Amino acid sequence: MQVYRTASHERSRLSEAAQPKGERITATGRIEIDFERCKACELCVPACPKDCIGMGAAVNRQGYASAVFERPDDCTGCAICAETCPDACILVWR
Amino acid sequence: MSAPGKVGFSKAVYTRPRSLVDVKSHFCPGCHHGTIHKIVAECIDRYGLREKTIGVACVGCSVFLYDYIDVDVVESPHGRAPAVATGVKRAQPDKFVFTYQGDGDLAAIGTSEIIHAANRGENLSVIFVNNTTYGMTGGQMAPTTMLGQKTSTTPYGRDFRGDGYPIRMAELLAGLEGTAYSARVAVSTPAQIRKAKESVRKAFEMQIGGMGFSIVEFLSTCPTNWGMKPLDAQKRVLGEMSEYFPPGVFKERKQADFA
């Protein structure tokens, strides 16, 4: 019992060290934007309730500057961006 | 597919609908055809209809349905999708048949076909995409073009004295006895997209339940031919277009006439 408690304590101390305050993961969701399929219509940018998406500078093979997942820490995984995207190039995980 | 990057996000909340083919679409940036394709594909998946669906596509940007939705599609002459769909449905009544048409197609060239298909109460579902212009052929005036809208055939803006008024197809078809369901939706905001899904589900349920003809009119953008950025085009749909073409349900039959 004693050993177990120490181990548990040790583990939580270690994980806190691995994630110092301020860099802890606060997001509850994550999206992935298909860089090659995005046509930079910007419809997802105002659709995101948390303003996580912005427009990038890198140009894809179609000639469009794809949208990028700028602030992953605020993402809640609500999937509104994915529903809005006309090209179905956003995937969402929660 | 596994979750990317950080651990802990393992549940896929949104992926491509299974009935939507995993290819790049040819539509212009910001065109709502892609969103409408997704909604239709999701509804086909929801009722497990993929193996028994036959779509009918006409001429226009809507014709490339057969490249993007993974069902059998018949290509019909311009405007004649409801007539071809009537034949398909009568020959194979156990199949799920829907047409996917634009406004130049359904409201101009195919007016006769759509009105008579609705009047006969054919058990079909019609997806009607209204972007107030002929998109594919270069932005000519369609019957749904707004008054004052500049197109390549109305360079000074549409004038009712020479060109008439925009047709409200959803209301017109709701006035026919054979129509079971008629609604107009938009897909410019997330809330509208969810309402649109609900309307397409209802339209599909009408056909599954044998209630008769159902139509869902989508207010769509055409940023290229309107000469607007996609976000400005969406604002036009929410403002000017929604005023003249109010979204809503105009007819919903509660029980089949021939029950």
Interface residues (C-beta under 8 A of the other chain):
Chain A: I25 A27 G29 R30 E32 E36 R37 K39 A40 C41 E42 L43 P46 A47 Q62 Y64 G77 A79 I80 A82 E83 T84 C85 P86 D87 A88 I90 L91 V92 W93 R94
Chain B: M1 A3 P4 G5 K6 G8 F9 S10 K11 A12 V13 Y14 T15 R16 P17 L20 K24 S25 F27 C28 P29 G30 C31 H32 H33 G34 T35 K38 T189 P190 I193 R194 P223 K229 P230 L231 Q234
